[in-house]
Amino acid sequence: MKAITLLGSTGSIGTSALSVLRQHPDKYNIYALTANRSVDILFEQCQQFEPKIAVMLDESSAELLSLRVKTAGLLTEVLSGEQALEEVAGNEAVDYVVAAIVGAAGLLPILAAAKAGKRILLANKEALVMSGRLLMREIATNGATLLPVDSEHNAIWQCLPVGKSQQYQYEGKGIRRIILTASGGPFRDYELQDLENVTPEQAIAHPNWSMGEKISVDSATMMNKGLEVIEAHWLFGMSSKSIEVVLHRQSIIHSMVDYIDGSVLAQMGNPDMRTPIANALAWPNRINSGVIPLDLVALGRLDFAKADHKHYPCLALAYEALEAGGTTTAILNAANEVAVDAFLNKRIKFTDIPIIIEQVLSEQTSCSGDSLEQVLADDKEARSLANKYII
């Protein structure tokens, strides 16, 4: 029986993870569930899974949850704040940490899990984007295991020769390139001049996946894929020149690995996050995820196209940030988070998102990113700069 801390249990990845865990009560139990402010959802999850601890980042939300938990007669202890997130991620009673928190908020608890030597099921790409060097160092130093849950990186990982041990450096080991597939988002067929007037409601209507608002907007701008390029660099030790993005509107091939002998290995499946979650939970074995089997005959065809950087300037900015190195990727991520939030709140246009990010990148000087203090300082400065460009 493995004890699980689920960071971000009320979001789309978190609820998918609970759907898988619900099917295997003989293999996994919930030690802790965490959320930001979603009191109603987390209370329902506490009733169903009876975790030892529930953590809410927001203190007032934690007070409301605590009252409801006590009234219901549940034994779950309710905590609040960043320090509580780090504690449940690194607690000695925990075996696996599912990192499903969106954005920079996931960095510190994920680092805590790495320092404690946990198996980390990583669905938070921002931790690697912000501080890939630091996180990978903590993983190696403390004997932790980092398994990708993003569908693309999990697909790549399944196509690599990892066997029953984990490797992180594949450059020059018979691999020509990693091919990340992208749906292209809801605006893949739009003309550039039409993008200026798209609404948040249109941007979050992803054609293939059910995701949270922020990730859905990132998919629409293709910043999500840009962040995945950076994540793939750290996960697999491949240079940016060896990581290619290809548009694949059906989202059936989740990614591919191109070997120097001409072989191309692809991982396929219906677009359902329960597949990579189940894969990472059970590795090196397999368990049922509850996902509908893929019907290739019904599917009929698979389409591919080039990812045009003019149509998706955020993707180009991500490649440039990775090439620049240091904290440039943390600056990119921070500026993007601020810009996306402003767009969702209808303070800027959709086409303003890459403009704001580029302005911040051009104005702010990055550093080496060798310490957490550097990363957090540059993250804070980038957010401040980005807000200056939002009217």
C-alpha positions in Angstrom: 0.0 0.0 0.0 1.5 3.3 -1.1 0.6 6.6 0.6 -0.1 9.5 -1.7 0.0 13.2 -1.3 -1.9 14.9 -4.1 -0.9 18.5 -4.6 -3.8 20.3 -6.4 -6.5 17.7 -6.0 -9.4 19.9 -7.1 -8.1 20.8 -10.6 -8.5 18.7 -13.7 -5.3 16.7 -13.2 -6.1 16.2 -9.5 -9.6 14.9 -10.2 -8.3 12.6 -12.9 -5.7 11.2 -10.5 -8.4 10.6 -7.9 -10.4 8.8 -10.6 -7.5 6.4 -11.1 -6.8 6.0 -7.4 -10.5 5.2 -6.7 -10.1 2.1 -8.8 -7.2 0.7 -6.8 -8.0 1.0 -3.0 -5.9 -2.1 -2.4 -2.7 -0.4 -3.8 -3.0 3.3 -2.7 -4.3 5.4 0.1 -4.5 9.2 0.4 -2.3 10.8 3.0 -3.0 14.4 2.0 -5.1 16.4 -0.4 -4.4 20.1 -1.2 -6.1 23.0 -2.9 -6.1 26.7 -3.1 -9.6 28.0 -2.4 -12.0 25.3 -3.7 -13.6 24.5 -0.4 -16.7 22.7 -1.7 -14.7 20.3 -3.9 -12.0 19.6 -1.3 -14.7 18.9 1.3 -16.3 16.4 -1.0 -13.0 14.7 -1.6 -12.3 14.6 2.1 -15.6 12.8 2.6 -14.8 10.3 0.0 -11.1 9.6 0.5 -10.7 10.5 4.2 -7.1 11.8 4.0 -5.1 12.3 7.1 -4.5 15.9 6.2 -6.1 18.5 3.9 -4.2 21.7 3.1 -5.6 24.9 1.7 -3.1 27.5 0.5 -5.7 30.3 1.4 -6.0 30.7 5.2 -9.7 31.8 5.2 -10.6 28.9 2.9 -8.9 26.6 5.3 -11.0 27.9 8.2 -14.2 27.2 6.3 -13.0 23.7 5.4 -12.0 23.0 8.9 -15.5 23.9 10.2 -17.2 21.7 7.6 -14.9 18.8 8.3 -15.5 19.0 12.1 -19.3 19.3 11.6 -19.2 16.2 9.4 -17.3 14.2 12.0 -14.3 13.6 9.8 -10.9 12.9 11.3 -9.0 14.9 8.6 -6.7 17.6 10.0 -6.9 20.9 8.1 -3.8 23.0 7.6 -3.1 26.2 5.6 -0.2 28.0 3.9 2.9 27.3 1.8 4.8 25.6 4.7 2.0 23.1 5.2 2.2 22.2 1.4 5.9 21.6 1.8 5.3 19.5 4.9 2.8 17.1 3.4 5.0 16.8 0.3 8.0 15.8 2.3 6.4 13.9 5.2 8.1 10.6 5.9 4.8 8.8 5.8 4.4 9.6 2.1 5.6 7.4 -0.7 4.4 9.2 -3.8 3.7 12.9 -4.5 1.4 13.8 -7.4 2.3 17.3 -8.3 -0.8 18.7 -10.0 -0.6 22.3 -8.8 -0.7 24.8 -11.7 2.0 27.4 -12.0 4.8 28.7 -9.8 2.9 27.8 -6.6 4.0 24.2 -7.1 7.7 24.9 -7.0 8.4 24.8 -3.3 6.4 21.7 -2.3 7.9 19.8 -5.3 11.4 20.7 -4.2 10.4 19.5 -0.7 9.4 16.2 -2.1 12.6 15.9 -4.1 14.7 16.7 -0.9 12.8 14.0 0.9 13.5 11.4 -1.8 9.9 10.8 -2.9 8.6 9.4 -6.2 7.2 12.6 -7.8 4.5 12.3 -10.5 5.1 15.6 -12.2 2.2 17.4 -13.9 3.4 20.8 -13.0 5.8 21.8 -15.8 6.5 25.2 -14.2 8.8 23.7 -11.6 11.2 22.6 -14.3 10.7 25.7 -16.4 11.5 27.9 -13.4 14.4 26.0 -11.9 15.2 22.8 -13.8 18.8 22.8 -12.8 17.9 23.0 -9.1 15.1 20.4 -9.2 17.2 17.9 -11.2 20.1 18.4 -8.8 17.8 17.7 -5.8 16.4 14.6 -7.5 19.9 13.2 -8.1 21.3 14.1 -4.7 18.4 12.7 -2.6 17.6 9.6 -4.6 14.1 10.8 -5.6 12.3 9.6 -8.7 10.8 12.0 -11.2 8.1 10.6 -13.5 6.4 12.8 -16.0 2.6 13.0 -16.0 2.2 15.5 -18.8 0.8 13.4 -21.6 3.6 14.4 -24.0 6.5 13.8 -21.7 5.0 10.6 -20.4 4.7 9.4 -24.0 8.4 10.3 -24.7 9.4 8.5 -21.5 7.5 5.4 -22.5 9.3 5.4 -25.9 12.8 5.8 -24.4 15.0 2.9 -23.2 14.5 3.5 -19.5 14.0 -0.2 -18.6 13.5 -0.4 -14.8 15.9 2.4 -14.0 15.6 6.1 -14.6 17.9 8.1 -16.9 18.0 11.8 -17.5 20.6 12.3 -20.2 19.7 11.0 -23.7 21.6 13.5 -25.9 24.0 11.5 -28.2 22.6 8.1 -27.1 21.2 7.0 -30.4 18.3 9.5 -30.4 18.0 12.0 -33.3 15.2 14.1 -31.8 12.2 14.2 -29.6 9.0 15.1 -31.3 6.3 16.8 -29.2 2.9 16.8 -30.7 0.4 19.7 -30.2 -3.2 20.0 -31.1 -2.8 23.6 -32.1 -5.5 24.7 -29.7 -8.9 26.2 -30.6 -7.4 28.9 -32.9 -5.3 26.6 -35.1 -7.4 27.4 -38.2 -7.7 31.2 -37.5 -6.1 33.8 -39.6 -3.6 36.0 -37.6 -5.7 39.1 -38.0 -8.7 37.3 -36.4 -6.9 36.5 -33.2 -7.0 40.0 -31.8 -10.7 39.7 -31.0 -10.9 36.2 -29.5 -12.5 36.0 -26.0 -11.4 34.1 -22.9 -14.5 31.9 -23.4 -13.3 30.9 -26.8 -9.7 30.4 -25.6 -10.6 27.9 -22.8 -12.7 25.8 -25.2 -10.0 23.3 -26.0 -11.0 21.0 -28.9 -9.5 17.8 -27.5 -8.7 18.0 -23.8 -10.6 19.0 -20.6 -8.2 21.3 -18.7 -8.2 24.3 -16.4 -8.5 27.8 -17.6 -4.8 28.8 -17.4 -3.6 25.7 -19.2 -6.3 26.0 -21.8 -5.2 29.6 -22.6 -1.6 28.4 -22.7 -2.6 25.7 -25.2 -4.3 28.4 -27.3 -1.2 30.5 -27.5 1.0 27.4 -27.7 3.0 28.7 -24.7 2.0 25.4 -23.1 4.0 23.6 -25.8 6.8 26.0 -25.3 7.0 25.2 -21.6 6.9 21.5 -22.6 10.0 22.0 -24.8 11.8 23.5 -21.8 10.5 20.6 -19.6 11.7 18.0 -22.1 15.1 19.6 -22.1 15.5 19.0 -18.4 13.7 15.7 -18.2 15.6 14.0 -21.0 18.8 16.0 -21.3 18.2 17.0 -24.9 19.2 20.3 -26.4 16.5 22.7 -27.9 17.7 21.8 -31.4 16.8 18.2 -30.7 13.3 18.9 -29.6 10.7 19.5 -32.4 7.0 20.5 -32.1 4.6 19.1 -34.7 0.8 20.0 -34.9 -1.4 16.9 -34.6 -5.0 17.9 -34.4 -6.4 14.6 -33.2 -4.2 14.4 -30.0 -3.9 10.6 -30.5 -0.2 10.4 -30.8 1.0 12.1 -27.7 4.7 12.4 -28.7 7.4 10.5 -30.5 11.1 9.6 -30.3 13.1 9.6 -33.6 16.2 7.3 -33.4 19.3 7.6 -35.6 18.6 4.2 -37.2 15.4 5.5 -38.7 13.0 4.1 -36.1 10.3 6.4 -34.8 8.5 5.2 -31.7 5.2 6.8 -30.8 2.9 6.4 -27.8 -0.8 6.5 -28.8 -4.1 6.6 -26.9 -7.3 8.6 -26.4 -6.8 12.1 -25.0 -7.4 11.3 -21.4 -5.0 12.3 -18.6 -5.8 9.1 -16.6 -3.5 7.1 -18.9 -0.2 8.9 -18.0 -1.3 9.2 -14.4 -1.9 5.4 -14.2 1.4 4.7 -16.0 3.4 6.8 -13.5 1.6 5.5 -10.5 2.2 1.8 -11.3 5.6 2.1 -13.1 7.4 -0.2 -13.9 4.1 -2.2 -14.0 0.7 -1.3 -15.5 -2.8 -0.8 -13.9 -6.2 -0.1 -15.4 -6.9 3.6 -15.8 -10.5 3.5 -16.8 -9.7 5.0 -20.2 -11.7 3.9 -23.2 -9.5 1.7 -25.6 -8.4 3.4 -28.7 -10.4 2.4 -31.9 -8.1 3.0 -34.8 -10.7 2.0 -37.4 -13.2 4.5 -36.0 -10.5 7.2 -35.9 -9.7 6.7 -39.6 -6.8 9.2 -40.0 -4.0 11.1 -38.3 -3.0 14.6 -39.5 0.2 16.5 -39.0 1.4 20.0 -39.8 4.3 22.3 -39.1 4.1 24.5 -35.9 4.4 28.0 -37.4 6.2 30.3 -35.0 4.6 33.4 -36.7 1.1 32.0 -35.8 2.4 31.0 -32.4 4.9 33.6 -31.2 4.8 32.3 -27.6 6.3 29.0 -28.8 9.2 31.0 -30.4 9.7 33.0 -27.2 10.0 29.7 -25.2 12.7 28.4 -27.5 14.6 31.7 -27.2 14.4 31.6 -23.4 15.7 28.0 -23.3 18.6 29.0 -25.5 19.4 32.0 -23.3 19.5 29.8 -20.2 19.7 30.8 -16.5 16.6 32.4 -15.1 15.3 33.5 -18.5 12.8 30.6 -18.5 11.6 31.6 -15.0 11.1 35.2 -16.3 9.2 33.8 -19.3 6.9 31.8 -17.1 6.2 34.6 -14.6 5.4 37.1 -17.4 3.1 34.5 -19.0 1.2 33.8 -15.8 0.6 37.5 -15.3 -0.5 38.1 -18.9 -2.8 35.0 -19.0 -4.5 36.1 -15.8 -5.0 39.6 -17.3 -6.5 38.1 -20.4 -8.8 35.8 -18.5 -10.0 38.9 -16.6 -10.5 40.8 -19.9 -7.9 43.4 -19.1 -5.8 42.7 -22.2 -6.4 41.2 -25.7 -5.3 37.6 -26.6 -2.7 39.0 -28.9 -1.2 41.1 -26.1 0.0 38.0 -24.2 3.2 37.4 -26.3 3.8 41.2 -26.6 3.9 41.5 -22.8 6.1 38.5 -22.4 8.6 39.7 -25.0 8.7 43.2 -23.4 9.6 41.6 -20.0 12.2 39.4 -21.5 13.8 42.3 -23.3 13.8 44.5 -20.2 14.8 42.2 -17.4 18.4 40.8 -17.0 18.5 37.2 -16.1 21.1 35.5 -13.9 22.5 32.0 -13.6 19.7 30.5 -11.5 22.0 28.5 -9.4 20.1 29.2 -6.2 16.4 29.2 -5.3 16.8 32.8 -4.0 17.8 33.9 -7.5 15.0 32.1 -9.2 12.3 33.5 -6.8 13.8 37.0 -7.0 13.7 37.0 -10.8 10.2 35.5 -10.8 9.0 38.4 -8.5 10.7 41.0 -10.7 9.2 39.6 -13.9 5.7 39.7 -12.4 6.1 43.3 -11.4 7.4 44.3 -14.8 4.6 42.4 -16.6 1.9 44.2 -14.5 3.4 47.6 -15.6 2.4 46.8 -19.2 -1.2 45.9 -18.2 -3.6 48.9 -18.2 
